[in-house]
Amino acid sequence: MRDAGTDGVAALNRELVQCRACPRLVEWREQVARERRAAFADQEYWGRPVPGFGDPDPRLLVLGLAPAAHGANRTGRMFTGDRSGDWLYAALHRTGLASQPTSVAADDGLALRGTWITAPVHCAPPANKPTTLERDTCRTWLVRELGLLWPGLRAVVVLGRFGWAALWPALREAGVDVPSRRPPFGHGVEVDVDDRTVIGCYHVSQQNTFTGRLTEPMLDAIFRRATERAGL
């Protein structure tokens, strides 16, 4: 175990959840937490930045987009409490990377093996659409996260075009040698970076899963490949 890295991630998360750098996101996440959806009216929403989650000594990093208003913004854990998370954690479980196929609450006992999940934007945005400025403002957290985790990582799965665009400048700022031009995004695209493999994957959004653009076999194939490349 890399004790220094483990302690660093925990300290980073403690700092991250206090962030109020983006006024629009702060207003929205807190408004949603106050008003709540009727189905969750009896629950106390997290309503703060959502930190990364998983094995603090990972070989695989999964990069998403941003917390869902009534998912992670409610539960306080990445991809927890919504349909996107249902798809993601079921796939991780089928691949042997998650201890259970469901993720409904931060205290449900879920554990990840060799895998860390994070996002380029840590606060729930209106309409699930962060602005470019919000993405760039939040980059400092991803850069620091990569600085802590990169030495042990062997593979990265990026869910969606937004995360793909956010990853490359963050890697560069973290001191990683990346291509001078951003590689084009595509499902199943692989890019070798600093002896690691970055893999593109359609996002597990309902827009993709309901329409069949992303299927369970497609998602499973991505994580089988990532598990292989990560040595898990």
C-alpha positions as a Markdown table, in Angstrom:
| # | Residue | x | y | z |
|---|---|---|---|---|
| 1 | Met | 0.0 | 0.0 | 0.0 |
| 2 | Arg | 1.1 | 3.6 | -0.7 |
| 3 | Asp | 0.3 | 5.0 | 2.7 |
| 4 | Ala | 1.3 | 8.5 | 1.7 |
| 5 | Gly | -1.0 | 8.4 | -1.3 |
| 6 | Thr | -3.8 | 6.9 | 0.7 |
| 7 | Asp | -3.5 | 9.6 | 3.4 |
| 8 | Gly | -3.2 | 12.3 | 0.6 |
| 9 | Val | -6.5 | 11.3 | -1.0 |
| 10 | Ala | -8.3 | 11.3 | 2.3 |
| 11 | Ala | -6.9 | 14.8 | 3.0 |
| 12 | Leu | -7.8 | 16.0 | -0.5 |
| 13 | Asn | -11.4 | 14.8 | -0.1 |
| 14 | Arg | -11.8 | 16.6 | 3.2 |
| 15 | Glu | -10.7 | 19.8 | 1.6 |
| 16 | Leu | -12.7 | 19.3 | -1.6 |
| 17 | Val | -16.1 | 18.9 | 0.2 |
| 18 | Gln | -15.7 | 22.5 | 1.5 |
| 19 | Cys | -15.2 | 24.0 | -1.9 |
| 20 | Arg | -17.5 | 26.9 | -2.9 |
| 21 | Ala | -15.6 | 28.2 | -5.9 |
| 22 | Cys | -18.4 | 28.2 | -8.5 |
| 23 | Pro | -21.4 | 30.3 | -7.4 |
| 24 | Arg | -23.9 | 28.8 | -9.9 |
| 25 | Leu | -23.1 | 25.3 | -8.8 |
| 26 | Val | -23.2 | 26.1 | -5.1 |
| 27 | Glu | -26.6 | 27.8 | -5.5 |
| 28 | Trp | -28.0 | 24.8 | -7.5 |
| 29 | Arg | -26.7 | 22.0 | -5.3 |
| 30 | Glu | -28.0 | 23.7 | -2.2 |
| 31 | Gln | -31.3 | 24.6 | -3.7 |
| 32 | Val | -31.8 | 20.9 | -4.8 |
| 33 | Ala | -30.8 | 19.8 | -1.3 |
| 34 | Arg | -33.4 | 22.1 | 0.3 |
| 35 | Glu | -36.3 | 21.4 | -2.0 |
| 36 | Arg | -35.7 | 17.7 | -2.6 |
| 37 | Arg | -37.5 | 15.4 | -4.9 |
| 38 | Ala | -40.8 | 14.1 | -3.5 |
| 39 | Ala | -39.6 | 10.5 | -3.6 |
| 40 | Phe | -36.7 | 11.5 | -1.3 |
| 41 | Ala | -38.5 | 14.1 | 0.8 |
| 42 | Asp | -37.7 | 12.3 | 4.1 |
| 43 | Gln | -33.9 | 12.1 | 3.3 |
| 44 | Glu | -31.2 | 14.6 | 4.2 |
| 45 | Tyr | -29.4 | 15.5 | 1.0 |
| 46 | Trp | -25.6 | 15.8 | 0.9 |
| 47 | Gly | -25.7 | 19.1 | -1.1 |
| 48 | Arg | -21.9 | 19.6 | -1.2 |
| 49 | Pro | -19.1 | 18.7 | -3.6 |
| 50 | Val | -18.9 | 14.9 | -4.0 |
| 51 | Pro | -15.5 | 13.5 | -3.4 |
| 52 | Gly | -13.8 | 10.6 | -5.3 |
| 53 | Phe | -14.6 | 7.1 | -4.1 |
| 54 | Gly | -13.1 | 3.7 | -4.1 |
| 55 | Asp | -9.9 | 1.9 | -3.4 |
| 56 | Pro | -7.4 | 4.6 | -2.3 |
| 57 | Asp | -4.5 | 2.5 | -3.8 |
| 58 | Pro | -6.0 | 2.0 | -7.3 |
| 59 | Arg | -4.7 | 0.6 | -10.5 |
| 60 | Leu | -7.8 | 1.7 | -12.5 |
| 61 | Leu | -9.4 | 5.2 | -12.5 |
| 62 | Val | -12.9 | 5.8 | -13.8 |
| 63 | Leu | -13.7 | 9.4 | -14.8 |
| 64 | Gly | -17.3 | 10.5 | -15.2 |
| 65 | Leu | -18.9 | 13.9 | -15.7 |
| 66 | Ala | -20.5 | 15.4 | -12.6 |
| 67 | Pro | -22.8 | 14.3 | -9.8 |
| 68 | Ala | -26.5 | 13.9 | -10.5 |
| 69 | Ala | -28.8 | 16.3 | -8.6 |
| 70 | His | -30.9 | 13.6 | -6.9 |
| 71 | Gly | -28.2 | 10.9 | -7.1 |
| 72 | Ala | -24.7 | 11.7 | -5.8 |
| 73 | Asn | -25.8 | 15.2 | -4.7 |
| 74 | Arg | -28.3 | 13.4 | -2.4 |
| 75 | Thr | -26.2 | 10.5 | -1.2 |
| 76 | Gly | -22.7 | 12.1 | -1.2 |
| 77 | Arg | -21.0 | 9.2 | -3.1 |
| 78 | Met | -20.1 | 9.1 | -6.8 |
| 79 | Phe | -22.7 | 7.4 | -9.1 |
| 80 | Thr | -24.8 | 6.4 | -6.0 |
| 81 | Gly | -28.6 | 6.6 | -6.0 |
| 82 | Asp | -29.4 | 6.9 | -9.7 |
| 83 | Arg | -29.8 | 4.8 | -12.8 |
| 84 | Ser | -26.4 | 5.7 | -14.2 |
| 85 | Gly | -24.9 | 4.3 | -11.0 |
| 86 | Asp | -27.0 | 1.1 | -11.4 |
| 87 | Trp | -25.4 | 0.5 | -14.7 |
| 88 | Leu | -21.8 | 1.4 | -13.7 |
| 89 | Tyr | -21.7 | -0.6 | -10.5 |
| 90 | Ala | -23.4 | -3.6 | -12.0 |
| 91 | Ala | -20.7 | -3.7 | -14.7 |
| 92 | Leu | -18.0 | -3.3 | -12.1 |
| 93 | His | -19.5 | -6.1 | -10.1 |
| 94 | Arg | -19.7 | -8.4 | -13.1 |
| 95 | Thr | -16.0 | -7.7 | -13.8 |
| 96 | Gly | -15.0 | -8.4 | -10.2 |
| 97 | Leu | -14.2 | -4.8 | -9.3 |
| 98 | Ala | -17.1 | -4.1 | -7.0 |
| 99 | Ser | -18.3 | -6.0 | -4.0 |
| 100 | Gln | -22.0 | -5.7 | -4.9 |
| 101 | Pro | -24.0 | -4.8 | -8.0 |
| 102 | Thr | -26.0 | -2.0 | -6.5 |
| 103 | Ser | -25.1 | 1.4 | -5.0 |
| 104 | Val | -28.0 | 3.1 | -3.2 |
| 105 | Ala | -26.4 | 4.9 | -0.2 |
| 106 | Ala | -23.0 | 5.9 | 1.1 |
| 107 | Asp | -23.4 | 3.4 | 4.0 |
| 108 | Asp | -24.6 | 0.4 | 1.9 |
| 109 | Gly | -21.3 | -1.5 | 2.3 |
| 110 | Leu | -20.1 | -1.2 | -1.3 |
| 111 | Ala | -16.3 | -1.5 | -1.7 |
| 112 | Leu | -14.2 | -1.3 | -4.9 |
| 113 | Arg | -11.2 | -3.4 | -5.7 |
| 114 | Gly | -8.3 | -1.6 | -7.2 |
| 115 | Thr | -10.6 | 1.1 | -8.6 |
| 116 | Trp | -11.2 | 4.8 | -7.9 |
| 117 | Ile | -14.1 | 6.8 | -9.3 |
| 118 | Thr | -14.1 | 10.5 | -9.7 |
| 119 | Ala | -15.3 | 13.3 | -11.9 |
| 120 | Pro | -14.0 | 16.5 | -13.6 |
| 121 | Val | -16.8 | 18.5 | -11.9 |
| 122 | His | -17.6 | 17.6 | -8.3 |
| 123 | Cys | -20.9 | 19.6 | -7.9 |
| 124 | Ala | -24.2 | 18.8 | -9.4 |
| 125 | Pro | -24.9 | 21.3 | -12.3 |
| 126 | Pro | -28.3 | 22.5 | -13.6 |
| 127 | Ala | -29.5 | 20.2 | -16.4 |
| 128 | Asn | -26.4 | 18.1 | -15.8 |
| 129 | Lys | -24.4 | 20.6 | -17.9 |
| 130 | Pro | -21.4 | 22.2 | -16.3 |
| 131 | Thr | -20.0 | 25.3 | -18.1 |
| 132 | Thr | -16.5 | 25.3 | -19.5 |
| 133 | Leu | -15.5 | 27.8 | -16.8 |
| 134 | Glu | -16.9 | 25.5 | -14.1 |
| 135 | Arg | -15.0 | 22.5 | -15.6 |
| 136 | Asp | -11.8 | 24.5 | -15.7 |
| 137 | Thr | -12.2 | 25.9 | -12.2 |
| 138 | Cys | -12.7 | 22.3 | -10.8 |
| 139 | Arg | -9.7 | 21.1 | -12.7 |
| 140 | Thr | -7.4 | 21.9 | -9.8 |
| 141 | Trp | -9.0 | 19.0 | -7.8 |
| 142 | Leu | -8.5 | 16.5 | -10.7 |
| 143 | Val | -4.9 | 17.6 | -11.1 |
| 144 | Arg | -4.2 | 17.0 | -7.5 |
| 145 | Glu | -6.0 | 13.7 | -7.5 |
| 146 | Leu | -4.0 | 12.6 | -10.5 |
| 147 | Gly | -0.8 | 13.7 | -8.8 |
| 148 | Leu | -1.6 | 11.4 | -5.9 |
| 149 | Leu | -2.9 | 8.4 | -7.8 |
| 150 | Trp | -1.0 | 8.4 | -11.1 |
| 151 | Pro | 2.1 | 6.5 | -9.8 |
| 152 | Gly | 0.0 | 3.4 | -9.1 |
| 153 | Leu | -2.5 | 3.6 | -12.0 |
| 154 | Arg | -2.2 | 1.4 | -15.0 |
| 155 | Ala | -5.5 | 2.2 | -16.8 |
| 156 | Val | -8.2 | 5.0 | -17.0 |
| 157 | Val | -11.7 | 4.6 | -18.3 |
| 158 | Val | -13.3 | 7.9 | -19.3 |
| 159 | Leu | -17.1 | 7.9 | -19.4 |
| 160 | Gly | -18.2 | 10.3 | -22.1 |
| 161 | Arg | -16.9 | 13.1 | -24.3 |
| 162 | Phe | -17.0 | 15.8 | -21.5 |
| 163 | Gly | -14.7 | 13.7 | -19.2 |
| 164 | Trp | -12.4 | 12.9 | -22.1 |
| 165 | Ala | -11.9 | 16.6 | -22.9 |
| 166 | Ala | -11.3 | 17.4 | -19.2 |
| 167 | Leu | -8.7 | 14.6 | -18.7 |
| 168 | Trp | -6.0 | 15.7 | -21.1 |
| 169 | Pro | -5.2 | 19.2 | -19.8 |
| 170 | Ala | -5.5 | 17.9 | -16.2 |
| 171 | Leu | -2.9 | 15.2 | -17.0 |
| 172 | Arg | -0.6 | 17.8 | -18.6 |
| 173 | Glu | -0.9 | 20.0 | -15.5 |
| 174 | Ala | -0.1 | 17.0 | -13.3 |
| 175 | Gly | 3.2 | 16.6 | -15.1 |
| 176 | Val | 2.2 | 13.7 | -17.4 |
| 177 | Asp | 3.6 | 13.6 | -20.9 |
| 178 | Val | 0.5 | 13.7 | -23.1 |
| 179 | Pro | 0.0 | 14.0 | -26.9 |
| 180 | Ser | 0.3 | 17.6 | -28.2 |
| 181 | Arg | -3.2 | 17.3 | -29.8 |
| 182 | Arg | -6.1 | 15.8 | -27.9 |
| 183 | Pro | -6.9 | 12.3 | -29.2 |
| 184 | Pro | -10.4 | 12.0 | -30.6 |
| 185 | Phe | -13.0 | 10.5 | -28.3 |
| 186 | Gly | -14.8 | 7.3 | -29.2 |
| 187 | His | -16.2 | 4.2 | -27.5 |
| 188 | Gly | -13.4 | 1.7 | -27.2 |
| 189 | Val | -10.7 | 4.1 | -28.2 |
| 190 | Glu | -7.4 | 3.4 | -26.5 |
| 191 | Val | -4.5 | 5.8 | -26.0 |
| 192 | Asp | -1.2 | 4.8 | -24.5 |
| 193 | Val | 0.0 | 7.5 | -22.1 |
| 194 | Asp | 3.1 | 7.2 | -19.9 |
| 195 | Asp | 2.9 | 3.4 | -19.9 |
| 196 | Arg | -0.8 | 3.5 | -19.0 |
| 197 | Thr | -3.9 | 2.9 | -21.1 |
| 198 | Val | -6.7 | 5.5 | -21.4 |
| 199 | Ile | -9.9 | 4.0 | -22.7 |
| 200 | Gly | -12.9 | 5.9 | -24.0 |
| 201 | Cys | -16.5 | 4.7 | -23.1 |
| 202 | Tyr | -19.9 | 6.1 | -23.8 |
| 203 | His | -21.3 | 7.6 | -20.6 |
| 204 | Val | -23.7 | 5.5 | -18.6 |
| 205 | Ser | -26.4 | 8.2 | -18.9 |
| 206 | Gln | -30.0 | 7.2 | -19.4 |
| 207 | Gln | -29.9 | 8.9 | -22.8 |
| 208 | Asn | -27.3 | 6.3 | -23.8 |
| 209 | Thr | -28.6 | 3.2 | -22.0 |
| 210 | Phe | -32.3 | 3.7 | -22.8 |
| 211 | Thr | -31.7 | 4.2 | -26.5 |
| 212 | Gly | -29.3 | 1.3 | -26.8 |
| 213 | Arg | -26.3 | 3.4 | -27.7 |
| 214 | Leu | -24.6 | 1.8 | -24.8 |
| 215 | Thr | -25.5 | -1.8 | -23.9 |
| 216 | Glu | -24.4 | -4.1 | -21.1 |
| 217 | Pro | -22.2 | -6.2 | -23.3 |
| 218 | Met | -20.5 | -3.0 | -24.6 |
| 219 | Leu | -19.9 | -1.7 | -21.1 |
| 220 | Asp | -18.7 | -5.1 | -19.9 |
| 221 | Ala | -16.2 | -5.3 | -22.7 |
| 222 | Ile | -14.7 | -1.9 | -21.7 |
| 223 | Phe | -14.2 | -3.0 | -18.1 |
| 224 | Arg | -12.8 | -6.4 | -19.0 |
| 225 | Arg | -10.3 | -4.6 | -21.2 |
| 226 | Ala | -9.5 | -2.1 | -18.5 |
| 227 | Thr | -9.2 | -4.8 | -15.9 |
| 228 | Glu | -6.7 | -6.6 | -18.2 |
| 229 | Arg | -4.7 | -3.5 | -18.8 |
| 230 | Ala | -4.7 | -2.5 | -15.1 |
| 231 | Gly | -3.5 | -6.0 | -14.1 |
| 232 | Leu | -6.5 | -6.6 | -11.9 |
